[in-house]
Amino acid sequence: MRTEAHRRDFSAHPTMATMPGEPIYITTPIYYVNDKPHIGHAYSTTVCDVYARFMRFAGCDVFFLTGTDEHGIKVEKSAKALDITPQELADENAKTFEDLMSQLGFTNDDFIRTTQPRHVKQVQELVKRLIDADAVYLGEFEGWYDEGQEEYYTETKAKDNNYNSPVNKAPLVRAKESNYYFRLSAFQQPLEQLFKDQPDFVRPQARRNEVLGRLREGLLDVPISRTNFSWGVPMPNDPEHIIYVWIDALMNYVTALGLADSDSDEFKARSKYWPATYHVIGKEILWFHAVIWPAVLIALKLPLPKCVYAHSFWIREGQKMSKTLGNFIDLPTMQHYIDTYSLDMWRYYMATQGPLGSTDADFSSHHFHEIYSSDLVNTLGNNASRVTAMINKYFDGKIPSENAMQIADHDWPAICNDVVNTSESAMKELDLSGSISLAIGLVRKIDAFINLTEPFKLAKDESKADELGAILYQCVEALRIASLLLWPVMPTKIEELWRALGISIEPNTGNLHELAAWGGLQLGGKVEKIALFPRLEAPAETQKTSSSA
């Protein structure tokens, strides 16, 4: 049912207040080069990329970092088995990760490698500062060692895990070593205070609770050097000792900004970005980031990151991914989905269905297809096609005038303003699904508005031409505003839509707030009919493994 149109003053509905261009720093974990890229690596980086794109569009000064972790005994052993040097292996495998960044269209501002001289130099400087602050000492350890994770365990923890790795279930190795130790135990009280003062320091809440539970058991000093391999950064005062790979790796977040090299170009250009806004990581490395890393920063007298966000894992078709089952979603498998559904759909699925919460997310080929069909084909694609087709049919493809009419009690400027504000607020909290669902929800409101006002019936009555024009203007303008919020997750398809609407937008100029103001479309501007997402047949198989991709 349609109510009578009436006039109103658009100026009563202000757009979002302009955000200051404050620095924002978001990081992925750096990816270990002894692994091959898979969905876990793609997911963490996609989360950061969508956030970084949105915040740049919103006017923020964003620095987005990713990279590779290239030291350690596993790389040394693998290189030896291949009869090549560790550096050659690191170079080869790091390239596959750099290629992944390009393949998936990520907009990272830097790609740091722990074998780069800038990183090695600063790691030694930072460790020297720890020694000078008496936060590091030489000691001896005998206990259980997890070769896969390169981590030592106490007798209690080893026994609790039946003397197997809690991560990959491989047997722990009894080891005795002389190591340099970081005085983690000295930071028990400061860390307890940190978690008390900053309840959002670790998110989501379930991950915070895990850390607090383990923190209550009491902290032990941790080794930061090894002597049983040579592929790594030497201790600055004792080159026979190699800096523990996890300390080396954690420091990438500050070495990429040049924080330990105040004479460097990186420091001059990038030091403003510290502390990090978000460290986005997988939950398996939470302890290092939530406890060891802040303790190291406190010892170095550096500000702490604002939030460590530890997401959960992807499983596949209800099963944990494993090499034995052969169900890892690796690069060839990812490429299969991208080739079939588009890169934008891959990004959309990662961002809206991924495990940002406390539970794992199930990657299912049928679910992937359902989300594509419901959200992109039947909602966004159908709406864009429907609106542009009616403007072409009834107004020769020219954007009609709104005539200051409010139709069916729909105050579109207020509706859109509210959606833009709440979508941005959700994105600032790293709630990607919430932010994107608000934008898709706005598109659904447009569809409901069309069904309510029935412009295809009004078109039969010449006396209703003004009302018809107002309806279609409001539909296409609301669609334009929704598209601004969807660009960070689907840049290619949204830019296609912008071209069809006859508009040119450069998101990196940071003018989202200005563009989100109602009335941005030029009256009489040319609109082309567009079909963004083709309908596809549902997959016959429940799962496409990498061997068949």
Order of alpha helices (4+ residues) and beta strands (2+ residues): beta-beta-beta-alpha-beta-alpha-alpha-beta-alpha-beta-beta-alpha-beta-alpha-beta-alpha-beta-beta-beta-beta-alpha-alpha-alpha-beta-alpha-beta-beta-alpha-alpha-beta-alpha-alpha-beta-alpha-alpha-alpha-alpha-alpha-alpha
